[in-house]
Every structure is written in C-alpha cells, then in structure tokens.
Amino acid sequence: MPGTDSDHAQGRVAGAYLQPLLEAAGAHGIAAATLAQAAGIAPHSLEASTASLAARDYVRLLDAGAQLAGDAHFGLHVGQRVRMGTYSAYGLILLSCKNMGQALEQTARYERLAHDLGRSTLQRDGAVAHYGWSSHYPGASRHLVDSVFAGVKVCGDWLAGVPLPPARLAFTHDGGGDLLRCATHRDEYMRVLGSLPAFGASTNTASFEAQLLDWPVPNADVSLYPVLCQHAEQLLAQRQATAESSGAIETQVHAAIVAGLRLGSARLASVAAMLAVTPRTLQRKLADAGTSFQALLDQTRYSLARDYLRTPDLSLVDIAFLLGYQEQSAFNHAFRVWAGTNPGAWRLHQLQARQARF
C-alpha cells in the first residue's frame, strides 16, 4: 500500500534524474530560476552542481513545469528525455544485464539510487509479465506516473535495440479527465507510450508477454555485472546511512530554527549552539545531507509564513517580526521569491478560495 507524502518527507532525487525535467521546461523557454520560484523552492536547488533534491520538491517542479508550459503532457515529455545516465549508478548495471528481465529486476532493486519517488516491481503470471510502479506520492499529479513510464519505455527500447511491443497499460490517475474527449490528447499517449492506458486503475502497471523478458540486451558487457552490482550494494548501504543521518540533522535544524525564531534569533551560530556543534560542523553535516542552513531557513520561514498568513489576526508587520525580519519590506521580498507573489495577495487568494468552498 503506497505511503503518504509525509511518510517520505526525507526522500531524495539524484541530480541526474532532475535533468530531463529541466530540459523539458527549457524547451518551453522556462528558466530554472523561474521554475524554482513557481514551485516555491530555492533557485540554488536547481544548480548543475546539485547532487540531489528533495523528492517532494521534484514533484512540485513537475506540476510547476506543466502549468508554466501549458503542456498537458509535460510528464510524458519529461520521460522522453530520460537516458541511461539519468538513472545514475544503476544505469550502468542495466547496460551489463544479459536480458530485459534481468534489467527490470535490477531496476526494482536499485531504483532508489536514482530517486525515492516510488518503487518498481516485476511479476510473472504464466505467459504474462507485469511491471508495476507504486508511487510514494499518491497525491501528486498524473505527470509523475506519466514521466516514469515514458522513461521506462524510452530506455527499454534503447536497451533492446528495437522498439518493444506495446504493453497493456493501466494507470491510477484519470488521464486528464475531460481532456480524454480530445483525440489529440489520447494520440499523444499512444505516440509516446505505444498504447492508450486504462485510467482510474487500482495500480500503475504495464503487462506484456513474459517471453519478452528473455530478449537479450545487445552489446551488454555481462562480465561487469557482478562488479557493478557489488558497487551498487555499497552505494545502497551508504545511501541508507546518509538518509538516516540527513533525516536526523534536517529535523534537528528545522526544530532549532523554529525555536530560534520564537526567541528572536535563528542565525547559523545560534542554531549550531543549540545543537552543541560548531557552525562549521553544522554546515558540513548539512552539505553531506544535500542541503544548507540557508535552504532550511528559507523552507522553515516559508512554511511558517503560510501558516501565519492564514491567521487573520496577524498583520504583515507581526508576521515579519515572527519570522525574524527587521523590516516588513524584507519579508515581502523573500515571500515574492518563494511564492511568486507578495504575502498580501497570497493571503487574499487563500481567503477567496476558502469562501468559494463554503
């Protein structure tokens, strides 16, 4: 049973896996900074040197990209840009697999080296095989599932050296609802995936003849397979240790920042003192976790700001003070960077949306 978004709050996406999304947005003339702003994340999170990104932020970027581009098939088009290198370290393992079945089995095993967005499974049922993908973000838009299956199709064709026979697809999302009445909308699914999925299913699945699992991977260097798998196992162990460590340090820093803001000081030095480490040590630990003090400070302030703005009794001056800003203008500027609009307009929009519901 899929977990909730909050269950995977510490999940990450490798920098390489992020690139197809940035390329798809760039094809529509959308700069990374614009995309980050629309998604409500710090622009430096999308720099080329970024080792990883929070999985929840990747999901937001997908939605922001689709909206900015006005592309009803943004997820499919992100998946089309996937390459073997997108899958990080385990992409090399796929290139050393003897057949397609082994490649799918290793995808299920090592997928987490590329992302924590969901997990793959492979089952054989007599003459039929089923590849499934369970999303860790069931509340995400259809673009997430679409991007994953489009990426699998692109790389599957590449590994096989020929286009694979169309699979019978079933997705849990609604396919765009009313958009399905449009033939062009349905045709794009056909063009990218090879078949039109059955929407509103209980699972995300691709079913196909099991004999396809025996298809060889041309030019595979199978001699490297044991060595690469051993390396991948080491990476998995390291990643697990890092995830546990980063989850702990991010949680601790977040709590210390919240406490610091209440006390009137949430600077690096004061937060480090709360955690009984030096500022330099704290910065190093956060860098190892794939983040920074400034990024966590911005995330915490943005989250608190939205909560405060939903409280009518708090003025913008009050909110600026609670967030540790000396001037309301500084808060206004920061909020525009995070949300793409000023706090007063955001508050009004939330109020109108609430009234519309009642």
JODADA-V537439 format. One record per pair of residues at least 4 apart in sequence whose ideal C-beta (glycine too) atoms are under 7 Angstrom apart, sorted by the first residue. I is the first residue (numbers start at 1). J is the second residue. If there is no record, write none. Layout:
BEGIN
I&J ; I&J
END
This chain:
BEGIN
2&134 ; 2&135 ; 2&136 ; 2&138 ; 3&7 ; 3&8 ; 3&136 ; 5&56 ; 5&137 ; 5&139 ; 8&55 ; 8&116 ; 8&136 ; 9&56 ; 10&243 ; 10&246 ; 10&247 ; 10&250 ; 11&55 ; 11&116 ; 11&136 ; 12&52 ; 12&53 ; 12&54 ; 12&55 ; 12&116 ; 12&290 ; 13&17 ; 13&18 ; 13&52 ; 13&53 ; 13&55 ; 13&58 ; 13&115 ; 13&116 ; 13&117 ; 14&52 ; 14&88 ; 14&114 ; 14&115 ; 15&50 ; 15&51 ; 15&52 ; 16&85 ; 16&86 ; 16&88 ; 17&86 ; 17&88 ; 17&114 ; 17&115 ; 18&22 ; 18&53 ; 18&58 ; 19&23 ; 19&86 ; 20&24 ; 20&78 ; 20&81 ; 20&82 ; 20&86 ; 21&25 ; 21&61 ; 21&62 ; 21&65 ; 21&78 ; 22&26 ; 22&32 ; 22&46 ; 23&27 ; 23&81 ; 24&65 ; 24&74 ; 24&77 ; 24&78 ; 24&81 ; 25&30 ; 25&35 ; 25&65 ; 25&69 ; 26&30 ; 28&69 ; 28&71 ; 30&34 ; 30&35 ; 30&65 ; 30&68 ; 30&69 ; 31&35 ; 32&36 ; 32&43 ; 32&46 ; 33&37 ; 33&43 ; 34&38 ; 34&68 ; 35&39 ; 35&46 ; 35&61 ; 35&64 ; 35&65 ; 35&68 ; 36&41 ; 36&42 ; 36&43 ; 36&45 ; 36&46 ; 37&43 ; 37&337 ; 37&340 ; 38&64 ; 38&68 ; 38&340 ; 39&57 ; 39&60 ; 39&61 ; 39&64 ; 40&60 ; 40&302 ; 40&338 ; 40&339 ; 41&45 ; 41&57 ; 41&60 ; 42&295 ; 42&298 ; 45&50 ; 45&53 ; 45&57 ; 45&295 ; 46&50 ; 51&290 ; 52&290 ; 53&57 ; 53&58 ; 55&59 ; 55&115 ; 55&116 ; 55&117 ; 56&60 ; 57&61 ; 58&62 ; 58&117 ; 59&63 ; 59&137 ; 59&140 ; 59&144 ; 60&64 ; 61&65 ; 62&66 ; 62&74 ; 62&75 ; 62&141 ; 62&143 ; 62&144 ; 62&147 ; 63&67 ; 63&141 ; 63&143 ; 64&68 ; 65&69 ; 65&74 ; 66&71 ; 66&74 ; 66&143 ; 69&74 ; 71&77 ; 72&176 ; 72&179 ; 72&185 ; 73&77 ; 73&188 ; 74&78 ; 74&143 ; 75&79 ; 75&142 ; 75&143 ; 75&144 ; 75&146 ; 75&147 ; 76&80 ; 76&146 ; 76&150 ; 76&188 ; 76&192 ; 78&147 ; 79&146 ; 79&147 ; 79&148 ; 79&149 ; 79&150 ; 79&151 ; 79&154 ; 80&150 ; 80&154 ; 80&192 ; 82&86 ; 82&151 ; 82&154 ; 82&155 ; 84&91 ; 84&94 ; 84&95 ; 84&155 ; 84&158 ; 85&91 ; 86&91 ; 86&151 ; 87&91 ; 87&94 ; 87&114 ; 88&113 ; 88&114 ; 89&113 ; 89&232 ; 89&235 ; 90&94 ; 90&106 ; 90&110 ; 90&111 ; 90&113 ; 90&114 ; 90&232 ; 91&95 ; 92&96 ; 92&228 ; 93&97 ; 93&106 ; 93&110 ; 93&228 ; 93&229 ; 93&232 ; 94&103 ; 94&106 ; 94&159 ; 95&220 ; 96&220 ; 96&221 ; 96&222 ; 96&224 ; 96&225 ; 96&228 ; 97&102 ; 97&103 ; 97&106 ; 97&217 ; 97&220 ; 97&225 ; 98&102 ; 98&216 ; 98&217 ; 98&220 ; 98&222 ; 99&213 ; 99&214 ; 99&215 ; 99&216 ; 99&217 ; 100&104 ; 100&159 ; 100&160 ; 100&212 ; 100&213 ; 100&215 ; 100&217 ; 101&105 ; 101&213 ; 101&214 ; 102&106 ; 103&107 ; 103&159 ; 103&217 ; 104&108 ; 104&122 ; 104&131 ; 105&109 ; 105&122 ; 106&110 ; 107&111 ; 107&120 ; 108&120 ; 108&121 ; 108&122 ; 110&232 ; 111&119 ; 111&120 ; 112&116 ; 113&232 ; 113&235 ; 113&236 ; 113&239 ; 116&136 ; 117&135 ; 117&136 ; 117&137 ; 117&144 ; 118&133 ; 118&134 ; 118&135 ; 118&136 ; 118&148 ; 119&134 ; 120&131 ; 120&132 ; 120&133 ; 121&132 ; 122&129 ; 122&131 ; 123&129 ; 123&130 ; 124&129 ; 124&210 ; 125&130 ; 127&209 ; 127&210 ; 128&207 ; 128&209 ; 128&210 ; 129&208 ; 129&210 ; 129&213 ; 130&205 ; 130&207 ; 131&205 ; 131&206 ; 132&203 ; 132&204 ; 132&205 ; 133&148 ; 133&204 ; 135&140 ; 135&144 ; 135&145 ; 135&204 ; 137&144 ; 140&144 ; 142&146 ; 142&173 ; 142&175 ; 142&176 ; 143&147 ; 144&148 ; 145&149 ; 145&171 ; 145&172 ; 145&173 ; 145&204 ; 146&150 ; 147&151 ; 148&152 ; 149&153 ; 149&169 ; 149&193 ; 149&206 ; 150&154 ; 150&192 ; 150&193 ; 151&155 ; 152&156 ; 153&157 ; 153&193 ; 153&194 ; 154&158 ; 155&159 ; 156&160 ; 156&164 ; 157&163 ; 157&164 ; 159&217 ; 160&164 ; 160&215 ; 161&218 ; 164&212 ; 165&208 ; 165&212 ; 166&194 ; 166&195 ; 167&195 ; 167&206 ; 167&207 ; 167&208 ; 168&195 ; 168&207 ; 169&193 ; 169&195 ; 169&197 ; 169&198 ; 169&206 ; 170&197 ; 170&198 ; 170&201 ; 170&203 ; 170&204 ; 170&205 ; 171&175 ; 171&197 ; 171&199 ; 171&201 ; 171&204 ; 172&201 ; 172&202 ; 172&203 ; 172&204 ; 173&199 ; 174&199 ; 174&200 ; 175&180 ; 175&197 ; 175&199 ; 176&180 ; 176&185 ; 179&185 ; 180&185 ; 180&186 ; 183&187 ; 184&188 ; 186&190 ; 186&196 ; 187&191 ; 188&192 ; 189&193 ; 189&196 ; 189&197 ; 190&195 ; 190&196 ; 193&197 ; 208&212 ; 224&228 ; 225&229 ; 226&230 ; 227&231 ; 228&232 ; 229&233 ; 230&234 ; 231&235 ; 232&236 ; 233&237 ; 234&238 ; 235&239 ; 236&240 ; 237&241 ; 238&242 ; 239&243 ; 240&244 ; 241&245 ; 242&246 ; 242&288 ; 243&247 ; 244&248 ; 245&249 ; 245&289 ; 246&250 ; 246&289 ; 246&290 ; 247&251 ; 248&252 ; 249&253 ; 249&285 ; 249&286 ; 249&289 ; 250&254 ; 250&289 ; 250&291 ; 250&296 ; 251&255 ; 252&256 ; 252&275 ; 253&257 ; 253&271 ; 253&286 ; 253&293 ; 253&296 ; 254&258 ; 254&296 ; 254&300 ; 255&259 ; 256&260 ; 256&271 ; 256&274 ; 256&275 ; 257&261 ; 257&266 ; 257&271 ; 257&296 ; 257&297 ; 257&300 ; 258&262 ; 258&300 ; 259&263 ; 259&274 ; 260&265 ; 260&266 ; 260&270 ; 260&271 ; 260&274 ; 261&266 ; 261&322 ; 261&323 ; 261&324 ; 265&270 ; 266&270 ; 266&271 ; 266&297 ; 266&324 ; 267&271 ; 268&272 ; 268&279 ; 268&282 ; 268&293 ; 269&273 ; 269&279 ; 270&274 ; 271&275 ; 272&277 ; 272&278 ; 272&279 ; 272&282 ; 275&282 ; 277&281 ; 277&282 ; 279&283 ; 280&284 ; 281&285 ; 282&286 ; 282&293 ; 283&287 ; 283&293 ; 284&288 ; 285&289 ; 286&291 ; 286&292 ; 286&293 ; 287&292 ; 291&295 ; 291&296 ; 293&297 ; 294&298 ; 295&299 ; 296&300 ; 297&301 ; 298&302 ; 298&338 ; 299&303 ; 300&304 ; 301&305 ; 301&323 ; 301&334 ; 302&306 ; 302&338 ; 303&307 ; 304&308 ; 304&323 ; 305&309 ; 305&319 ; 305&323 ; 305&335 ; 305&343 ; 306&310 ; 308&314 ; 308&319 ; 308&322 ; 309&319 ; 309&343 ; 309&346 ; 309&347 ; 309&350 ; 310&350 ; 314&318 ; 314&319 ; 316&320 ; 316&328 ; 316&343 ; 316&344 ; 317&321 ; 317&328 ; 318&322 ; 319&323 ; 319&331 ; 320&325 ; 320&327 ; 320&328 ; 320&331 ; 323&331 ; 325&330 ; 325&331 ; 326&330 ; 328&332 ; 329&333 ; 330&334 ; 331&335 ; 331&343 ; 332&336 ; 332&342 ; 332&343 ; 333&337 ; 334&338 ; 335&339 ; 335&342 ; 335&343 ; 336&340 ; 336&341 ; 336&342 ; 339&346 ; 341&345 ; 341&346 ; 343&347 ; 344&348 ; 345&349 ; 346&350 ; 347&351 ; 348&352 ; 349&353 ; 350&354 ; 351&355 ; 352&356 ; 353&357 ; 354&358
END
